């Protein structure tokens, strides 16, 4: 079992930055790819970014590319999502997730590829 707890959300102005953290506990964090997803009211949960469990490979969705960065610190069992130049359309509940991938370099992007989820943290961007 892996437990995930997100933090760092809040209400900001357009153009501001936030850094979300995802603290993991339980089984070996370094063996899991990590991902961030978001869900706005009335919308489906969508992929934001993923990072492999080894090698530091990352991928971010096209609509946040150049503004969001995903990273991880295996010693701290924490994944991060740095969000810059925030826009009102980034308003959503942000969830982190862990995937026990066979390939160390895998970058899962589908909801069903993830095994564990946090409870989410609200990000609200006002114009």
N, C-alpha and C positions, 0 to 999 in steps of 0.2 A: 504493500500500500504506500501511496505517496499522498501527502496532504499539501495543498497549495493555498497560500493566503496572499491575495493582492493588496497593495496599498499604494498611496500616492495620487489617487484621483482627487478631483475637486472642481471648483468653478473658476474659470479664467476668461480673460478677454481674447478675442481673435488676435493672432500674432504671438501670443505668449507660448511658453514651453512648460511641459510637465514631464516628470520621469516616474513611470510606474515601476513598482517592484513586485516580484513574485517570490515569496519565501517558501521553500520546500522543506518538508520534514518526512522522515520515514526511510524508505529504501534509498539506495544509492542514486543520488541526484545526477551524477555525472554520466550515468548510463541512459539518460532519457533526453530525447530531443524536446525542446521547449517551443511553445507557440503562443502567440497572442491573437485573440479574436475579439470582435466587438459586435454589439447588438443594439441598434437604435429602436425606439418604440415603433411597433408595427412592421419592423423589418426582420429578416432572418439573420441569424448569427453569421458573420462573415470573417474570413481570414484576414489577418493584418500582417503578421510576420512570423518567421520560424528561424530557429538556430539549431544546428546539429549538435549531437552530444560530444563529438570530437572533431577537431580540425577547425572549429569556428566558422563553418559555412553558414551563411545567412541568406534569407530571401524575404523581401517585403513586397506587399501588394502594390500594384501599379498606382493606386490612388493615394498612397502615402509615401511612395518612393521619393527620396530626396528630402523628406521631412522627418520620417520616423527611422529609428535605428534600434535593432534588437541586440542584446549582449547578455552574457552570463558570467557568473563568478562561481565556479564549481566549489571552491573552498568555502564560500559563504552559502552555498546551496541557494543561490538567488539568480533569477533572471530579471532583466530590465527591459523596459521599452521607453526610449527617449523620444519624446514627441515635441517637435519644434514647429514654429509657424502654424499653430493650431487654427483651424477653421470651424465655423459653426457646424458644418456637416460632419465634423469629427465627434460631435456629441453622441455618446453611447455609454453603455456599460461595457467595460473592458474585462475580458477573462483571460487568464493564463491557463495553459494546459500542458500536460506532459505525455509524451509518446514513447513507449518502449520499442524502439525500432531495431530491426535486425542489423541494418547497415549503419555504421557509426556516422557516415556522412549524409544520412537521409535528412530530407527537409519536408516533413509531412505538412500538407496544406488542407487536407480534408478533415472535417469535424469528426468523422468516424475513425480517423486514424489515431486519435488521441485517447488515452486510457484514463487520465485523471484531469479533473477540472477544479479551479478555484470558484469562489462564490461571486467574484466580480467586484469591480470598483467603478463608481460613476465618474464620468468625465463630462463636464458641461462647458461649452465654449460659447460665450455671448458675443454678439456682433457690436 
